[in-house]
């Protein structure tokens, strides 16, 4: 990669980040209502006001929401430049603190699901491509394509009903057992894995089909290339040809897709964490939207967007290592 290409990538990254910042700022303010107008409602849906108009105006002024929109945006950019994401209205603490409290739980299930879905999808894709047009290939492809049509939140509900409600093998909610006393770190890890199993399984299954189809179709395409015929003409066995030549090149689009998988899983975590009441950043974002917590919504969306951008950059670097021709 020459200097001009590097500068182009940096410029695109900065422009994308600025667009994301602007969207993050505008989206919460486009929602109906505000954080202080209505705090609760009774069974009949009648508003129950828990603060006076004077108190409401005070909080609007305190959080700077009474300023013109452009002044709020300038203030938001100035705070971002200092690394300040603001104060959460709902939690009454810095947004950074709220994110650091919940983000590790989301990273745990998202990264685990990414690894599981990628490895499993590649393995199944290789098996399916190896047995192309055979009964096992058709059965596997038909089953996984049909399975992919199930939304992640519905899949989570199904797994929750089967394994938690009926079989009682896994907990209904949470990330750890409440008030548990652990004998050591191993017990804590076991309890965390026990609670994270169903959310990780749900996210993994939601992305498995995409990796499988990409690996299968790319392998089938690569197997027709001239360098594969040359490798076979040299007398190399099918296993060596597939693993050392075909699979290496077929993994290139899979690596690229991994960055997008992380982004999709971060988005899917909002619904999945709500189903399992898992205390990650997705459930926190949902609660922030309900409470119209503008600073927290902005902070979470920004962190998620930056994470996706960084994952894509890392995927590009790995792509260049696997295929020096794009360097």
Beta strands, then each sheet from edge to edge (+ up, - down):
strand 1: 40-41
strand 2: 47-48
sheet 1: 1+ 2-
end
